Amino acid sequence: MSVQLLRRKFTVEQYHQMVDAGILTEDDRVELIRGEIVEMTSIGRRHAAGVNRLVRLFTQLLGDNIILSPQNPVELDEGSEPQPDVALLQPRPDFYESGHPQIQDIILLIEVADTTVESDRNVKIPLYAENGIVEAWLVDINEQCVEVYRSPSPTGYQNVQRFVRGESLSILAFPDINITVDDVLG
């Protein structure tokens, strides 16, 4: 006889109330994925360097055309508020002080992965597709490649490309700006 465990799902609103009540603190490394509070892994040197490299690259290339938001929450739906490693957002005068970015604000979400490749590829990237995020990247430090996901649908991204060192790619919203995989990976 199998036993079915009941799970309590949370909304983004309830998740924020837990922070307001002190149950969760802003220092807790957690994110809300499909109603579940998920602990995030610690940030290692290679991961941190990858995020820093992207911050510098996009700041230099895109400047005031975007708001660059590293490791901050984005609100996707009622039950998901992940913290992608890098988010390129539409510029807004208040810099999103009045509320976390939502789907219509997002130009590109990027996950940098060394120890989290499988969960990023199999959990977060599909979540982004289901919510209509037009473009997502997975920077795979171990395989030294960038996976580019476009054309979201409820069943996943319909266009997936893999770029390796020596190749160039661009952001859907900025097609004239060439970025090399070597620039991304260092």
Disulfide bonds with the S-S distance in Angstrom:
none
